[in-house]
Amino acid sequence: MRFLSISFIFMSTVSVAVSAQQSQLGKTAVKDVVRSMSIEEKARLLVGTGMPGWVGLTQLPDPPKMKVPGSAGKNQAFPEYHIPELILADGPAGLRIRPEREGSTRKYYATAFPVATALASSWNPELVKEIGHAIGNETKEYGVDLLLAPG
């Protein structure tokens, strides 16, 4: 009986390890990838890094360098599940980032589009669609993966 219990525990452990290796985003259904992640991994994926350089509402004197200055943070990458790091940015009226880049004199301005309420008031779905595409293109051009909008 003891041997059977130890065998069951060993097989369960091996099964979980194998399913984690086999469940990969892009190769496996999302629900299977999520099922194979531990509770801690799911929590780390959802929490992300937060706004770099800030503790609550207080800015740190020497904020860490970001791939996209002014972005709102990123998630944690999980290479074993093929989950990449995603750069997040705020922007209920388009992309909100800092226009300066270290080592460059060029400015990286993003367009300030009308807020969603104003766009809805236009009663022009085609215009709203065009603006949505423009915001998406600008977001992609500046290296941001996910826009935290509308606010």
Buried (B, 14 or more C-beta within 10 A) or exposed (E): EEEEEEEEEEEEEEEEEEBBEEBBBEEBEEEBBBEBBEEEBEEBBEEBBEBBBEEEEEEEEEEEEBEBBBBBBBBBEBEEBBBEBBBBBBBBBBBBBEEEEEEEEEEBEBEEBBBBEEBEEEEEEEEBEEBEEEBEEBBEEBEBBBBBBEE
